[in-house]
Amino acid sequence: MNQKADLIDQRQEKLEEIRSRGYDPYPHKYSLTQRIAQVREAFSSSSAEELESSKPELQTAGRLISIRGHGKASFAHLAEGGERLQIYVRQDRIGQEQYELFRLLDVGDIVGVQGVVFRTRTDELTVIVDRLTLLSKSMLSLPEKWHGLADVETRYRQRYLDLLVNPRVREIFTRRSRIISSIRLFLEERAYIEVETPMMQTLAGGATARPFETFHEALGIPLYLRIAPELYLKRLVVGGMDRVFEINRNFRNEGISTRHNPEFTMLEFYQAYSDYRDLMDLTEEMLARVVEEVTGSLQVEFGESTIDFSRFERYSMVESVQKFWQGEDPPSSEQLCEQEGVKESLRELGVSFPPEAGWGKLLGLLFESVAEAQLVQPTLIYDFPKELSPLSKTKDEDPRFAERFEIFAGGLEIGNAYSELNDPAEQRQRFEEQSEAREQGDKEAHLMDHDYIQALLYGMPPTAGEGIGIDRLVMLLTDSSSIREVILFPHLKPRDV
């Protein structure tokens, strides 16, 4: 018999014994006067003398995480909501019958206790128990700790155990919730309306990525999980909703890495009568506020770096290549604005590139090779090649470049923004160019969206739009090196149970 089965058998015997004594090991409800965190908050500053005088009574509950027996008296710890509380169980106080129930409990069981708060001789806040109630029998033992790479994967597969034994994990996801709340409040204060758009779409649009495909039996049509909500949100701007945002789940059929998960969370928002430079200012203000509200400081530790959100750098893509060039003589602006000049720079770095790639994609590759990893402090990179930005307005003074910026910090790209293209004829032409690229084998190229073109024909005001990766922002603000650390249930290759 394997160890797990043997343990279940042992606990099953205890479960049957508990039932034979007339106890329901899985009751429907248990009323609390205070949760454990509230108990600690209420009495953490109370002295032993004050507690002895007032004898505060309460009823709380939690999971047993330790039991120390001493004959007819035992100490144990309950854990709940990231907090723990000691309990003291004495046979002469709760009676023999209740004490025998206590002796049948195991670490991992969930129990409710009614009793009086006091402090032990070692000054630990404790509840002396007057009544004990079993709320749920645990049939498997809790792990003592995690160690080694194999167990790191187990943590992600069994996140419920990870949360039980690793306080830092709970802190990460509590902070994640606070980040989202702070963003939502910031936008609502500026008259943004939160909306919801379809997750299943007849066309996967709004970004260049390979979608997941499914099929709707009743309609008899293929559907795609959205890769971005962009085109639907801009339809709402056409409809007169001048400031809209969505905190949304997106799905992209791509590889998995420490920075990529096929299902992820984005903030996407649109502001009419604005351009990308307006959103640069808004983004800096929003991120600084969120960071300070959530962490209590504008400086956060990420890996070996201290990231300072009190100031942001700004460089055009061409400027960033020159700024972070590692060689003696950085390429000139003229060289970086010509296809052969960019190819020469890539060859100098030993970076391979597709021979058929155009100037825009080559400049993007050069930027990724030279600058991206160096963008540790908060930085906005603006003016991307038009070829990399099929939904963005081009610059009047140089139409080779689009009015677009990306946000970087800690070497991570955490956001992307445009002055949105609102000329229906030009948008149609961009879609046609993407369709040609798709026919030539680019599975991530954008599909033609005729309904979106029709929406633009009714007129969309000048608009700027932005998407921020919530998962990567949480990585930054929790000092997490992998995106799997900040997603409760990341995707993993299945294995036998």
C-alpha positions as CSV (number, residue, x, y, z in Angstrom):
1,M,0.0,0.0,0.0
2,N,1.4,3.4,-0.9
3,Q,1.9,6.1,1.6
4,K,-1.0,8.3,0.5
5,A,-3.5,5.4,0.5
6,D,-2.2,4.3,4.0
7,L,-2.7,7.9,5.3
8,I,-6.2,8.1,3.9
9,D,-7.0,4.8,5.6
10,Q,-5.7,6.0,8.9
11,R,-7.7,9.2,8.7
12,Q,-10.8,7.3,7.5
13,E,-10.7,5.3,10.7
14,K,-10.6,8.5,12.7
15,L,-13.5,9.9,10.6
16,E,-15.6,6.8,11.3
17,E,-14.8,7.1,15.0
18,I,-15.8,10.8,15.0
19,R,-19.1,9.9,13.4
20,S,-19.7,7.1,15.8
21,R,-19.5,9.6,18.7
22,G,-22.3,11.6,17.1
23,Y,-20.3,14.4,15.5
24,D,-20.9,15.6,11.9
25,P,-17.4,16.0,10.4
26,Y,-18.7,18.2,7.6
27,P,-21.4,20.6,9.1
28,H,-23.3,23.1,7.0
29,K,-22.3,26.3,8.7
30,Y,-20.4,27.8,11.6
31,S,-21.0,31.3,12.9
32,L,-18.0,33.5,13.7
33,T,-17.8,36.5,15.9
34,Q,-14.4,37.3,14.5
35,R,-12.0,36.0,12.0
36,I,-8.4,35.2,13.2
37,A,-7.1,38.4,11.6
38,Q,-9.7,40.4,13.5
39,V,-8.9,38.7,16.7
40,R,-5.2,39.6,16.4
41,E,-6.0,43.2,15.4
42,A,-8.5,43.6,18.3
43,F,-6.2,42.2,21.0
44,S,-2.6,42.5,19.8
45,S,-2.0,45.5,22.0
46,S,-3.9,44.1,25.1
47,S,-1.7,43.1,28.0
48,A,-2.1,39.9,29.9
49,E,-3.6,41.9,32.9
50,E,-6.1,43.6,30.6
51,L,-7.2,40.4,29.1
52,E,-7.5,38.7,32.5
53,S,-9.7,41.5,33.7
54,S,-12.0,41.7,30.7
55,K,-12.0,38.0,29.7
56,P,-13.2,38.7,26.1
57,E,-15.2,35.8,24.6
58,L,-15.2,34.9,20.9
59,Q,-16.0,32.3,18.3
60,T,-13.5,31.8,15.5
61,A,-12.3,29.1,13.1
62,G,-9.2,28.0,11.1
63,R,-7.1,25.1,9.9
64,L,-5.0,23.2,12.4
65,I,-1.4,23.6,11.5
66,S,0.2,22.3,14.6
67,I,-0.7,20.3,17.7
68,R,1.4,19.9,20.8
69,G,-0.2,17.5,23.3
70,H,0.6,17.4,27.0
71,G,-1.5,14.7,28.6
72,K,-4.8,16.3,29.5
73,A,-3.9,19.7,28.0
74,S,-2.7,20.6,24.6
75,F,-1.7,23.7,22.6
76,A,-2.4,24.0,18.8
77,H,-2.3,26.7,16.2
78,L,-5.1,27.7,13.8
79,A,-4.4,29.4,10.5
80,E,-6.9,31.4,8.4
81,G,-6.6,34.3,6.0
82,G,-2.8,34.5,6.2
83,E,-2.9,34.8,10.1
84,R,-2.4,32.3,12.8
85,L,-3.7,32.0,16.4
86,Q,-2.7,29.7,19.3
87,I,-5.5,27.8,21.1
88,Y,-5.2,26.0,24.5
89,V,-7.4,22.9,25.0
90,R,-7.8,21.5,28.5
91,Q,-9.8,18.4,29.4
92,D,-11.0,19.9,32.7
93,R,-12.4,22.9,30.8
94,I,-14.1,21.4,27.8
95,G,-15.0,18.0,29.2
96,Q,-13.8,14.5,28.5
97,E,-16.1,14.0,25.5
98,Q,-14.9,17.1,23.7
99,Y,-11.3,16.4,24.6
100,E,-11.5,13.0,23.1
101,L,-12.8,14.6,19.9
102,F,-9.8,16.9,20.0
103,R,-7.4,13.9,20.3
104,L,-9.0,12.5,17.1
105,L,-8.0,15.6,15.1
106,D,-5.1,15.9,12.7
107,V,-3.0,18.7,11.3
108,G,-5.0,20.0,8.3
109,D,-8.4,19.7,9.9
110,I,-10.6,22.8,10.0
111,V,-12.1,23.5,13.4
112,G,-14.2,26.2,15.1
113,V,-13.4,27.2,18.7
114,Q,-15.4,29.1,21.3
115,G,-13.5,30.5,24.2
116,V,-11.7,33.3,26.0
117,V,-8.7,35.3,24.9
118,F,-5.7,35.4,27.2
119,R,-1.9,35.5,27.1
120,T,0.4,32.7,28.0
121,R,3.5,32.9,30.2
122,T,5.5,33.5,27.0
123,D,3.1,36.4,26.2
124,E,1.5,34.7,23.2
125,L,-2.0,35.7,22.3
126,T,-4.1,32.5,22.9
127,V,-7.7,31.3,23.1
128,I,-8.6,28.9,25.9
129,V,-11.2,26.7,24.4
130,D,-14.7,26.2,26.0
131,R,-16.2,24.4,23.0
132,L,-14.6,22.7,19.9
133,T,-16.4,22.0,16.6
134,L,-14.9,20.0,13.7
135,L,-15.8,21.8,10.5
136,S,-14.0,19.7,7.9
137,K,-11.8,16.5,8.2
138,S,-8.6,16.6,6.2
139,M,-7.9,13.2,4.6
140,L,-4.3,14.1,3.5
141,S,-1.5,15.7,5.5
142,L,-0.2,19.1,4.7
143,P,3.3,19.4,3.2
144,E,5.9,20.8,5.6
145,K,7.8,22.8,3.1
146,W,8.7,23.0,-0.6
147,H,12.1,22.3,-1.9
148,G,13.7,21.6,-5.3
149,L,12.6,22.3,-8.8
150,A,10.1,19.5,-9.0
151,D,8.2,20.9,-6.1
152,V,8.1,24.4,-7.7
153,E,6.0,22.8,-10.5
154,T,3.9,21.1,-7.9
155,R,3.2,24.5,-6.3
156,Y,1.6,25.7,-9.5
157,R,-0.4,22.5,-10.1
158,Q,-1.7,22.4,-6.5
159,R,-1.9,26.1,-5.7
160,Y,-4.3,25.4,-2.9
161,L,-1.4,23.7,-1.0
162,D,1.0,26.5,-2.0
163,L,-1.4,29.0,-0.4
164,L,-1.7,27.0,2.7
165,V,2.0,26.5,3.4
166,N,3.6,29.6,1.8
167,P,2.6,33.0,3.3
168,R,4.4,34.9,0.5
169,V,2.1,33.4,-2.1
170,R,-1.0,34.8,-0.4
171,E,0.8,38.2,-0.1
172,I,1.4,38.2,-3.9
173,F,-2.2,37.6,-4.7
174,T,-3.5,40.0,-2.1
175,R,-1.2,42.7,-3.7
176,R,-2.4,41.7,-7.2
177,S,-6.0,42.4,-6.1
178,R,-5.0,45.8,-4.6
179,I,-3.2,46.7,-7.9
180,I,-6.3,46.1,-9.9
181,S,-8.5,48.0,-7.5
182,S,-6.1,51.0,-7.6
183,I,-6.1,51.0,-11.4
184,R,-9.9,50.8,-11.5
185,L,-10.3,53.7,-9.0
186,F,-7.7,55.9,-10.9
187,L,-9.6,55.5,-14.2
188,E,-13.1,55.9,-12.7
189,E,-11.9,59.2,-11.1
190,R,-11.2,60.4,-14.6
191,A,-14.7,59.6,-15.9
192,Y,-13.8,56.3,-17.5
193,I,-16.5,53.7,-17.8
194,E,-15.7,50.0,-17.2
195,V,-17.3,47.7,-19.8
196,E,-17.2,44.1,-20.9
197,T,-16.7,42.9,-24.5
198,P,-17.0,39.4,-26.1
199,M,-14.4,36.8,-25.2
200,M,-15.5,34.6,-28.1
201,Q,-15.3,36.4,-31.4
202,T,-15.9,35.6,-35.1
203,L,-12.6,37.3,-35.9
204,A,-9.7,37.4,-33.5
205,G,-8.5,41.0,-33.8
206,G,-6.9,44.0,-32.1
207,A,-3.4,42.5,-32.0
208,T,-1.0,40.4,-34.1
209,A,-1.1,36.9,-32.5
210,R,-2.2,33.4,-33.2
211,P,-5.6,32.7,-31.7
212,F,-7.3,29.7,-30.1
213,E,-10.1,28.4,-32.2
214,T,-13.3,26.7,-31.2
215,F,-16.7,25.9,-32.8
216,H,-20.2,27.0,-32.0
217,E,-22.5,24.0,-32.7
218,A,-25.9,25.9,-32.8
219,L,-24.6,28.7,-35.1
220,G,-22.4,26.3,-37.1
221,I,-19.5,28.7,-37.2
222,P,-15.9,28.8,-35.9
223,L,-15.2,31.2,-33.1
224,Y,-11.9,32.5,-31.7
225,L,-11.0,33.3,-28.1
226,R,-10.0,37.0,-28.1
227,I,-6.4,38.0,-28.4
228,A,-7.4,41.6,-27.4
229,P,-10.6,43.6,-26.9
230,E,-9.3,46.6,-28.9
231,L,-11.7,46.6,-31.8
232,Y,-14.8,46.2,-29.7
233,L,-13.7,49.0,-27.3
234,K,-13.1,51.3,-30.2
235,R,-16.6,50.5,-31.5
236,L,-17.8,51.9,-28.2
237,V,-15.9,55.1,-28.8
238,V,-17.6,55.4,-32.1
239,G,-20.9,54.9,-30.2
240,G,-20.1,58.0,-28.0
241,M,-18.5,56.3,-25.0
242,D,-15.5,58.7,-25.0
243,R,-13.6,57.0,-22.1
244,V,-13.8,53.3,-21.7
245,F,-11.7,50.6,-20.1
246,E,-11.8,46.8,-19.6
247,I,-9.8,44.6,-17.3
248,N,-9.9,41.5,-19.5
249,R,-8.7,38.0,-20.0
250,N,-6.9,37.4,-23.3
251,F,-5.8,34.2,-25.0
252,R,-2.9,33.8,-27.4
253,N,-1.8,30.5,-28.9
254,E,1.9,31.0,-28.3
255,G,4.8,29.6,-26.3
256,I,5.0,29.5,-22.5
257,S,7.9,31.2,-20.8
258,T,8.7,33.1,-17.6
259,R,7.0,36.1,-19.2
260,H,4.3,34.5,-21.3
261,N,1.2,32.5,-20.4
262,P,-1.4,31.6,-23.1
263,E,-4.2,33.1,-20.9
264,F,-3.4,36.4,-19.3
265,T,-5.0,39.6,-17.9
266,M,-4.8,43.0,-19.6
267,L,-6.0,46.5,-18.8
268,E,-7.1,48.2,-22.0
269,F,-8.5,51.7,-22.1
270,Y,-9.4,54.4,-24.7
271,Q,-9.6,58.1,-24.4
272,A,-11.3,60.2,-27.2
273,Y,-9.9,63.6,-28.3
274,S,-6.4,62.6,-27.3
275,D,-3.2,61.3,-28.9
276,Y,-0.4,59.0,-27.7
277,R,1.4,61.8,-25.9
278,D,-1.6,62.5,-23.7
279,L,-1.5,58.8,-22.7
280,M,2.3,59.1,-22.0
281,D,1.5,61.7,-19.3
282,L,-1.5,59.7,-18.0
283,T,0.5,56.4,-17.9
284,E,3.3,58.0,-15.8
285,E,0.8,59.5,-13.4
286,M,-1.2,56.2,-13.1
287,L,1.7,53.9,-12.6
288,A,3.3,56.2,-10.0
289,R,0.1,56.4,-8.0
290,V,-0.6,52.6,-8.2
291,V,3.0,51.8,-7.1
292,E,2.9,54.2,-4.2
293,E,-0.6,53.1,-3.0
294,V,0.1,49.4,-3.2
295,T,3.7,49.3,-1.9
296,G,3.9,52.5,0.2
297,S,6.8,53.8,-1.8
298,L,7.8,54.9,-5.4
299,Q,10.9,52.7,-5.2
300,V,10.4,48.9,-5.5
301,E,12.9,46.1,-5.4
302,F,12.9,43.8,-8.5
303,G,15.6,41.2,-8.6
304,E,18.9,43.0,-8.0
305,S,17.6,46.4,-9.1
306,T,15.7,49.2,-7.3
307,I,13.2,50.6,-9.7
308,D,12.2,54.2,-9.2
309,F,8.7,55.2,-10.4
310,S,9.2,58.8,-9.4
311,R,10.7,59.5,-12.8
312,F,10.3,58.0,-16.3
313,E,12.8,58.2,-19.2
314,R,11.5,58.7,-22.8
315,Y,13.3,57.7,-26.0
316,S,12.2,57.1,-29.6
317,M,13.0,53.6,-30.8
318,V,15.9,55.0,-32.9
319,E,17.2,57.0,-29.9
320,S,17.0,53.9,-27.7
321,V,19.2,51.9,-30.0
322,Q,21.8,54.6,-30.0
323,K,21.5,55.2,-26.3
324,F,22.1,51.5,-25.3
325,W,24.5,50.5,-28.2
326,Q,27.3,48.5,-26.7
327,G,29.9,49.1,-29.4
328,E,32.2,52.1,-29.8
329,D,30.3,53.9,-32.6
330,P,26.5,53.7,-32.5
331,P,24.7,53.8,-35.8
332,S,23.5,57.2,-37.0
333,S,19.8,58.1,-37.2
334,E,20.1,58.0,-41.0
335,Q,21.5,54.5,-40.9
336,L,18.8,53.3,-38.6
337,C,16.1,54.7,-40.9
338,E,17.3,52.6,-43.9
339,Q,16.9,48.9,-44.4
340,E,20.5,48.2,-45.4
341,G,21.8,50.3,-42.5
342,V,19.7,48.3,-40.0
343,K,20.9,45.0,-41.6
344,E,24.5,46.1,-41.2
345,S,23.9,46.8,-37.5
346,L,22.3,43.4,-37.0
347,R,25.2,41.7,-38.7
348,E,27.7,43.6,-36.6
349,L,25.9,42.2,-33.5
350,G,25.7,38.7,-35.0
351,V,21.9,38.7,-34.9
352,S,20.3,36.6,-37.6
353,F,17.2,37.9,-39.4
354,P,14.8,36.7,-42.1
355,P,16.0,37.8,-45.5
356,E,12.5,38.9,-46.6
357,A,11.9,41.1,-43.5
358,G,11.2,44.7,-44.1
359,W,12.8,47.7,-42.6
360,G,10.3,48.0,-39.8
361,K,10.6,44.5,-38.5
362,L,14.4,44.7,-38.7
363,L,14.4,47.9,-36.6
364,G,12.2,46.2,-34.1
365,L,14.6,43.2,-33.9
366,L,17.5,45.5,-33.5
367,F,15.8,47.4,-30.7
368,E,15.0,44.0,-28.9
369,S,18.6,43.0,-29.3
370,V,20.2,46.2,-28.1
371,A,17.9,48.1,-25.8
372,E,15.1,46.1,-24.4
373,A,17.0,44.2,-21.6
374,Q,18.6,47.5,-20.6
375,L,15.3,49.2,-19.8
376,V,15.4,48.6,-16.1
377,Q,14.2,52.0,-14.9
378,P,10.7,53.0,-16.1
379,T,11.0,54.0,-19.7
380,L,8.6,54.9,-22.5
381,I,9.8,54.0,-26.0
382,Y,7.9,55.8,-28.7
383,D,7.7,56.2,-32.5
384,F,7.6,52.6,-33.8
385,P,7.8,51.7,-37.5
386,K,4.5,51.7,-39.2
387,E,5.0,48.1,-40.2
388,L,4.8,47.0,-36.6
389,S,1.7,49.1,-35.8
390,P,-1.2,48.2,-38.2
391,L,-3.8,49.9,-36.0
392,S,-1.9,53.2,-35.3
393,K,-1.8,56.6,-36.8
394,T,1.4,57.5,-38.6
395,K,3.4,60.6,-37.8
396,D,2.6,63.6,-40.0
397,E,6.2,64.6,-40.2
398,D,7.5,61.1,-41.0
399,P,4.9,58.5,-42.1
400,R,7.4,55.7,-41.8
401,F,6.8,55.9,-38.1
402,A,3.6,55.3,-36.1
403,E,2.4,57.3,-33.1
404,R,2.9,54.5,-30.7
405,F,4.8,53.9,-27.4
406,E,5.6,50.9,-25.1
407,I,6.2,51.0,-21.4
408,F,9.2,49.1,-20.0
409,A,10.5,48.6,-16.4
410,G,12.7,45.9,-15.0
411,G,13.6,44.8,-18.5
412,L,9.9,43.9,-19.0
413,E,7.5,45.3,-21.6
414,I,4.4,46.1,-19.5
415,G,2.3,48.2,-21.8
416,N,1.6,49.4,-25.4
417,A,-0.3,52.5,-26.6
418,Y,-1.2,54.2,-29.9
419,S,-2.8,57.2,-31.4
420,E,-5.6,55.2,-32.9
421,L,-6.1,55.0,-36.7
422,N,-9.6,56.5,-37.4
423,D,-9.4,56.9,-41.2
424,P,-11.5,54.0,-42.6
425,A,-9.8,54.0,-46.0
426,E,-6.4,53.8,-44.5
427,Q,-7.5,51.2,-42.0
428,R,-8.8,49.1,-44.8
429,Q,-5.5,49.4,-46.6
430,R,-3.6,48.3,-43.5
431,F,-5.9,45.3,-43.1
432,E,-5.3,44.4,-46.7
433,E,-1.6,44.5,-46.2
434,Q,-2.0,42.2,-43.2
435,S,-4.1,39.8,-45.2
436,E,-1.4,39.6,-47.8
437,A,1.2,38.8,-45.1
438,R,-1.2,36.1,-43.8
439,E,-1.5,34.6,-47.3
440,Q,2.3,34.5,-47.4
441,G,2.4,32.4,-44.2
442,D,2.3,34.9,-41.3
443,K,-0.2,33.2,-39.0
444,E,-0.1,36.2,-36.6
445,A,-1.1,38.8,-39.2
446,H,-4.3,40.6,-38.6
447,L,-7.5,39.5,-40.3
448,M,-9.7,41.8,-42.3
449,D,-12.6,43.1,-40.1
450,H,-15.3,44.5,-42.4
451,D,-17.7,45.4,-39.5
452,Y,-15.0,47.4,-37.8
453,I,-14.4,49.3,-41.1
454,Q,-18.1,50.0,-41.2
455,A,-18.0,51.4,-37.7
456,L,-15.2,53.7,-38.7
457,L,-17.3,54.9,-41.6
458,Y,-19.7,56.5,-39.1
459,G,-16.7,58.4,-37.7
460,M,-14.5,57.9,-34.7
461,P,-13.1,61.0,-32.9
462,P,-9.3,61.3,-32.5
463,T,-8.6,58.7,-29.9
464,A,-5.6,57.2,-28.0
465,G,-5.7,53.7,-26.6
466,E,-3.5,51.6,-24.4
467,G,-3.0,48.1,-23.0
468,I,-1.1,47.3,-19.8
469,G,-0.2,43.7,-18.9
470,I,-1.5,43.2,-15.4
471,D,0.5,40.0,-14.8
472,R,3.8,41.7,-15.7
473,L,2.9,44.7,-13.5
474,V,2.2,42.4,-10.6
475,M,5.6,40.7,-11.3
476,L,7.3,44.0,-10.9
477,L,5.5,45.0,-7.7
478,T,5.9,41.7,-6.0
479,D,9.5,41.0,-7.1
480,S,8.5,37.8,-8.9
481,S,10.8,36.5,-11.6
482,S,8.2,34.3,-13.4
483,I,4.7,35.1,-14.6
484,R,3.6,31.7,-13.1
485,E,4.2,33.2,-9.6
486,V,1.5,35.8,-10.2
487,I,-1.2,33.7,-11.9
488,L,-3.1,31.5,-9.5
489,F,-3.5,28.7,-11.9
490,P,-0.9,28.9,-14.8
491,H,-1.1,26.6,-17.7
492,L,1.1,23.5,-17.4
493,K,1.5,20.3,-19.5
494,P,-0.9,17.7,-18.0
495,R,0.6,14.8,-16.1
496,D,-0.8,11.7,-14.3
497,V,-2.4,12.5,-10.9
